[in-house]
């Protein structure tokens, strides 16, 4: 499998980024180990988590990092992996926080849960919109120099604060973000394309999309009102079951049939066809779901396929 280099780093990743939000939530520890084994056995090496996954289970989070840490220790495979985690998310205990104090405390807690001495990619998960960007970047500078973090990235940061961060980094010799993690998929295009796409080009960022399958809607498993009551995430994706959502499903069915593929695979292949996208983030809870992810980098959509999907999703 051809790997891609995260821009402005020496990190090489396979083109699918596994989303660890399911660990400790819809997958228990043993099930998580099984999925991780299958993912890495297939040649993939990029795992994404956060210090707060899965806070909606216990109000604090940390379960996902703990499971990944135990798995890496048992498999003795830390050096074969690229591990991304995040700081700054909201929990019941605190609001969004990217202050220096919070970052310095949180990174040590993440390292302990992950049972590792370094994090490859450390994200500003959510911006608190009040901490000076210089303070945040100074904290990152400190933990990078200490060897705790290799590179930094940004997720839910406004275009204005993102630009401000790059200006401050340039002016003060502080670390720069190397990647962006935006909400982007066939049903959620406008914000990334209108607000972030040019910034990605200007700042030479790699892009790892989250909710790449629209929380499962783009798998095609929601075809009627009754389907939304069948899964944990069903009610959360009901909003997509409108004229646009149905048109996208129809387009996915058409392209899937042509390639003897699946809507999920085609949705990910559409993202990978965009030269700005390095590796979509996507989760799986079964072997069958994993197979649809594994197939995406092998599926080359032609211009007609892309036209059908683009027209349905705009």
C-alpha positions in Angstrom: 0.0 0.0 0.0 1.3 3.4 -0.9 1.7 5.6 2.1 1.6 9.4 2.2 3.8 11.8 4.0 2.1 14.3 6.3 3.2 17.6 5.0 6.2 19.3 6.7 6.8 16.2 8.8 8.6 12.9 8.5 5.5 10.9 9.3 4.3 8.4 6.7 0.7 7.2 6.9 -1.6 4.9 5.1 -4.5 6.7 3.4 -7.2 5.8 6.0 -7.1 7.2 9.5 -8.9 5.0 12.1 -11.2 7.1 14.3 -10.9 5.9 17.9 -14.0 7.4 19.3 -15.7 4.0 19.2 -13.2 2.5 21.7 -14.8 2.3 25.1 -18.1 3.3 23.6 -19.6 1.0 21.0 -16.7 -1.4 21.3 -15.4 -2.9 24.5 -11.7 -3.5 25.1 -11.6 -7.0 23.6 -13.6 -5.9 20.5 -11.3 -2.8 20.2 -8.2 -5.0 20.2 -9.7 -7.2 17.5 -10.5 -4.3 15.3 -7.1 -2.7 15.8 -5.4 -6.0 15.0 -7.3 -6.3 11.7 -6.7 -2.7 10.8 -2.9 -2.9 11.3 -2.7 -6.4 9.8 -4.1 -4.9 6.6 -1.2 -2.5 6.4 -2.8 0.6 8.0 -0.9 2.5 10.6 -2.7 5.8 11.5 -4.9 6.0 14.6 -6.8 9.0 15.8 -8.2 9.6 19.2 -8.7 12.3 21.8 -8.3 12.8 25.5 -12.0 13.1 26.0 -13.2 10.0 24.1 -15.6 8.7 25.3 -16.7 11.4 27.7 -20.3 10.8 26.9 -20.0 7.5 28.6 -18.5 8.6 31.9 -18.4 12.4 31.8 -14.6 12.5 31.7 -13.3 10.4 28.8 -9.9 8.7 28.5 -11.2 5.3 27.7 -10.1 5.4 24.1 -6.5 6.4 24.9 -6.4 3.7 27.6 -7.5 1.0 25.3 -5.1 2.0 22.5 -2.3 2.2 25.1 -3.0 -1.3 26.5 -3.2 -2.7 22.9 0.1 -1.1 21.8 1.8 -2.4 25.0 0.6 -5.9 24.4 1.4 -5.9 20.7 4.7 -4.0 21.2 4.0 -2.1 18.0 4.2 1.6 19.1 7.1 2.3 16.6 5.0 1.0 13.7 2.2 3.4 14.3 1.3 7.1 13.9 -0.8 8.1 16.9 -2.8 11.3 16.9 -4.7 12.6 20.0 -6.2 15.9 21.0 -6.6 18.5 23.7 -9.1 21.3 24.5 -12.4 19.5 24.2 -15.3 20.2 26.5 -16.4 17.7 29.2 -18.8 17.9 32.2 -15.8 18.9 34.3 -14.6 21.9 32.2 -15.3 23.9 29.1 -13.1 24.3 26.0 -9.6 25.0 27.2 -6.3 25.5 25.3 -4.5 27.4 28.0 -0.9 26.6 28.6 -1.7 25.2 32.0 -4.4 22.8 30.6 -2.2 21.6 27.7 0.8 20.9 30.0 -1.4 18.9 32.3 -3.4 17.1 29.6 -0.4 16.0 27.5 1.1 14.1 30.5 -2.3 12.5 31.2 -2.6 11.4 27.5 0.9 10.0 27.5 0.2 8.0 30.6 -3.1 6.6 29.2 -1.4 5.8 25.9 1.6 4.2 27.7 4.0 5.9 25.4 6.7 8.6 25.6 5.5 10.6 22.7 2.5 11.6 20.6 3.1 11.9 16.9 0.3 14.4 16.1 -1.3 16.6 18.8 -4.4 18.5 17.9 -6.0 21.6 19.2 -9.4 19.8 19.4 -11.6 22.9 20.1 -10.6 26.5 20.4 -11.6 28.3 23.6 -11.6 31.6 21.6 -10.0 33.4 24.6 -6.5 32.0 25.2 -4.0 34.1 23.2 -2.7 32.0 20.3 0.8 32.7 21.4 0.1 31.1 24.8 -1.2 27.9 23.1 1.8 27.7 20.7 4.3 28.4 23.6 2.8 25.4 25.4 3.2 23.3 22.3 6.8 24.5 21.8 7.6 23.4 25.4 6.2 19.9 25.0 7.8 19.5 21.5 11.2 20.4 22.9 10.6 18.0 25.8 10.0 15.2 23.2 6.5 14.6 24.3 4.9 15.7 21.0 6.4 15.6 17.5 4.0 17.8 15.5 0.8 19.8 16.1 -2.4 20.1 14.2 -5.8 21.9 14.4 -9.4 20.8 14.3 -12.2 23.1 15.3 -10.3 26.4 15.0 -11.9 29.3 13.1 -10.2 30.5 9.9 -9.4 33.8 11.7 -7.7 32.1 14.7 -6.0 29.7 12.4 -4.4 32.5 10.4 -3.6 34.3 13.6 -1.8 31.2 14.8 0.4 31.0 11.7 1.2 34.7 12.0 2.2 34.3 15.6 4.3 31.2 14.9 6.1 33.0 12.1 6.8 36.1 14.2 7.9 34.4 17.4 9.6 31.2 16.0 6.9 28.9 17.5 5.7 25.6 16.1 3.2 25.7 13.2 0.3 23.4 12.6 1.0 20.8 10.0 -2.5 19.5 9.5 -6.2 20.4 9.6 -9.0 18.1 10.8 -12.3 19.5 9.3 -15.8 18.2 9.2 -16.1 17.3 5.5 -17.9 14.7 3.5 -20.4 14.4 0.6 -23.1 16.0 2.7 -21.0 18.6 4.6 -19.0 20.5 1.9 -19.7 24.2 2.1 -17.8 25.3 5.2 -14.5 23.5 4.3 -14.7 24.5 0.6 -15.6 28.2 1.3 -13.6 28.9 4.5 -10.7 26.5 4.8 -9.7 25.1 1.4 -7.6 28.2 0.5 -6.0 28.2 3.9 -5.0 24.6 3.4 -3.3 25.6 0.2 -1.7 28.8 1.7 -0.3 27.0 4.7 0.5 23.7 3.0 -1.5 21.6 5.4 -2.4 17.9 5.2 -6.1 17.3 5.7 -7.8 14.5 7.7 -11.5 14.7 7.5 -13.7 13.8 10.4 -17.3 12.4 10.1 -16.1 11.3 6.7 -19.2 9.0 6.4 -21.6 11.6 8.0 -21.8 9.5 11.2 -22.8 6.4 9.1 -25.5 8.0 6.9 -23.2 7.6 3.8 -23.0 3.9 4.3 -26.5 3.7 2.9 -27.9 1.9 5.9 -30.5 4.6 6.6 -33.2 4.2 3.9 -36.4 4.7 5.8 -37.7 6.4 9.0 -37.7 3.0 10.8 -33.9 2.6 10.2 -33.0 5.6 12.4 -34.2 3.8 15.5 -32.0 0.8 14.9 -28.5 2.2 15.7 -26.8 4.3 18.4 -26.2 7.1 16.0 -29.5 6.9 14.1 -31.3 9.9 15.5 -28.2 12.0 15.1 -28.2 11.6 11.3 -31.9 11.9 10.7 -31.2 15.5 9.6 -29.6 14.2 6.5 -32.7 12.3 5.3 -33.9 15.2 3.1 -34.0 15.7 -0.6 -30.2 16.3 -0.8 -29.4 13.3 1.4 -31.6 11.1 -0.7 -30.1 12.4 -3.9 -26.6 11.6 -2.6 -27.6 8.1 -1.7 -29.0 7.6 -5.2 -25.8 8.8 -6.7 -23.8 6.6 -4.4 -25.9 3.6 -5.4 -25.3 4.4 -9.1 -21.5 4.6 -8.7 -21.4 1.7 -6.3 -23.2 -0.5 -8.8 -20.9 0.5 -11.6 -17.8 -0.5 -9.6 -19.4 -3.5 -7.7 -18.6 -1.6 -4.5 -20.5 0.0 -1.6 -21.7 3.5 -0.7 -19.2 3.7 2.2 -16.3 2.8 0.0 -17.4 5.2 -2.8 -17.8 8.0 -0.2 -14.3 7.6 1.0 -12.9 7.2 -2.5 -14.6 10.5 -3.4 -12.7 12.2 -0.5 -9.4 10.5 -1.6 -9.9 11.7 -5.1 -9.4 15.3 -3.8 -5.7 16.0 -3.8 -6.0 18.1 -0.7 -7.3 15.1 1.4 -4.5 13.0 2.9 -6.4 10.4 4.9 -10.1 10.4 5.9 -10.9 9.6 9.5 -13.4 6.8 9.7 -14.4 4.2 12.3 -15.5 0.6 12.1 -17.0 -1.9 14.5 -17.0 -5.1 12.5 -14.9 -7.0 10.0 -17.4 -6.2 7.2 -17.2 -2.5 7.9 -13.4 -2.6 7.9 -13.4 -4.3 4.5 -15.3 -1.3 3.1 -12.6 1.0 4.4 -9.8 -1.1 3.1 -11.3 -1.0 -0.4 -11.4 2.8 -0.6 -7.8 3.5 -1.5 -8.0 0.9 -4.3 -11.1 2.4 -5.9 -10.2 5.0 -8.6 -13.3 7.0 -9.5 -13.3 8.4 -13.0 -14.4 11.9 -14.0 -18.0 10.7 -14.7 -18.3 9.2 -11.2 -17.0 12.3 -9.6 -19.4 14.5 -11.6 -22.4 12.4 -10.5 -21.4 12.6 -6.9 -20.5 16.3 -7.1 -23.8 17.3 -8.7 -25.8 15.4 -6.1 -23.9 16.8 -3.1 -23.9 20.5 -3.9 
